[in-house]
Amino acid sequence: MEYQYPIEHHWKTEEIIDVIQFYQSIERAYEKGIEREELMKSYRRFKEIVPGKSDERNLCNDFEEMSGYSPFRTVKAAKETEAGNVVKMKK
């Protein structure tokens, strides 16, 4: 992976780690699949750190531009997936 994760300079170290874990969950959904519950847990934590829709949109758009992986499509797919299943995205 040859890109940097979009983060905000004012976040605490723990928040940065948690947001990066969310981005890595998105990557796993595309690369090999991820348990729905694991993805949704990381998304809920991401939303605690980034509660605003516009901030979420900006960060997710930046991540998608750099990685080619869409957090919006992935979270939408996870919400539509039944509990206990794996979310596997196609590029």
C-alpha positions as CSV (number, residue, x, y, z in Angstrom):
1,M,0.0,0.0,0.0
2,E,1.5,3.3,-1.1
3,Y,-0.7,5.9,0.4
4,Q,-1.3,7.6,3.7
5,Y,-4.5,7.4,5.7
6,P,-6.5,10.7,6.0
7,I,-6.5,11.8,9.6
8,E,-7.0,15.0,11.5
9,H,-4.1,16.7,13.3
10,H,-6.2,17.4,16.4
11,W,-7.1,13.8,17.2
12,K,-5.6,12.0,20.1
13,T,-3.3,9.0,19.4
14,E,-6.0,6.5,20.4
15,E,-8.4,8.2,18.0
16,I,-5.9,8.1,15.2
17,I,-5.4,4.4,15.8
18,D,-9.1,3.7,15.8
19,V,-9.7,5.6,12.6
20,I,-6.8,3.7,10.9
21,Q,-8.4,0.5,12.1
22,F,-11.6,1.5,10.4
23,Y,-9.7,2.2,7.1
24,Q,-8.0,-1.2,7.5
25,S,-11.4,-2.8,7.9
26,I,-12.5,-1.3,4.6
27,E,-9.3,-2.6,3.0
28,R,-10.0,-6.1,4.3
29,A,-13.5,-6.0,3.0
30,Y,-12.0,-5.6,-0.5
31,E,-9.0,-7.8,-0.2
32,K,-10.3,-10.9,1.6
33,G,-13.6,-10.2,3.3
34,I,-14.4,-9.2,6.9
35,E,-16.9,-10.2,9.4
36,R,-19.9,-7.9,9.4
37,E,-19.8,-7.3,13.1
38,E,-16.1,-6.4,13.1
39,L,-16.6,-3.9,10.3
40,M,-19.7,-2.3,12.0
41,K,-17.8,-2.1,15.3
42,S,-15.0,-0.2,13.7
43,Y,-17.5,2.0,11.9
44,R,-19.3,2.9,15.1
45,R,-16.0,3.9,16.7
46,F,-15.1,5.9,13.6
47,K,-18.5,7.7,14.0
48,E,-17.7,8.5,17.7
49,I,-14.5,10.3,16.5
50,V,-16.1,11.8,13.4
51,P,-19.7,12.5,14.2
52,G,-20.3,15.1,11.5
53,K,-21.6,13.9,8.1
54,S,-19.6,16.4,6.2
55,D,-16.4,15.5,8.0
56,E,-17.1,11.8,7.4
57,R,-17.8,12.5,3.7
58,N,-14.5,14.4,3.3
59,L,-12.4,11.8,5.1
60,C,-14.0,8.9,3.3
61,N,-13.7,10.6,-0.1
62,D,-10.0,11.3,0.6
63,F,-9.5,7.6,1.6
64,E,-11.3,6.4,-1.6
65,E,-9.3,8.7,-3.8
66,M,-6.0,7.4,-2.3
67,S,-6.9,3.7,-2.0
68,G,-9.7,3.1,-4.5
69,Y,-11.7,1.5,-1.7
70,S,-15.1,3.0,-0.9
71,P,-16.0,3.3,2.8
72,F,-19.5,4.4,1.9
73,R,-20.3,1.4,-0.4
74,T,-18.7,-0.9,2.1
75,V,-20.6,0.3,5.1
76,K,-23.8,0.3,3.0
77,A,-23.1,-3.3,2.0
78,A,-22.5,-4.2,5.7
79,K,-25.8,-2.7,6.8
80,E,-27.5,-4.8,4.1
81,T,-25.7,-8.0,5.2
82,E,-27.2,-10.3,7.8
83,A,-25.4,-10.7,11.1
84,G,-22.9,-13.4,11.2
85,N,-21.9,-13.1,7.5
86,V,-18.8,-11.8,5.8
87,V,-18.7,-8.6,3.8
88,K,-16.7,-9.0,0.6
89,M,-16.4,-6.1,-1.8
90,K,-15.4,-6.1,-5.4
91,K,-13.3,-3.2,-6.8
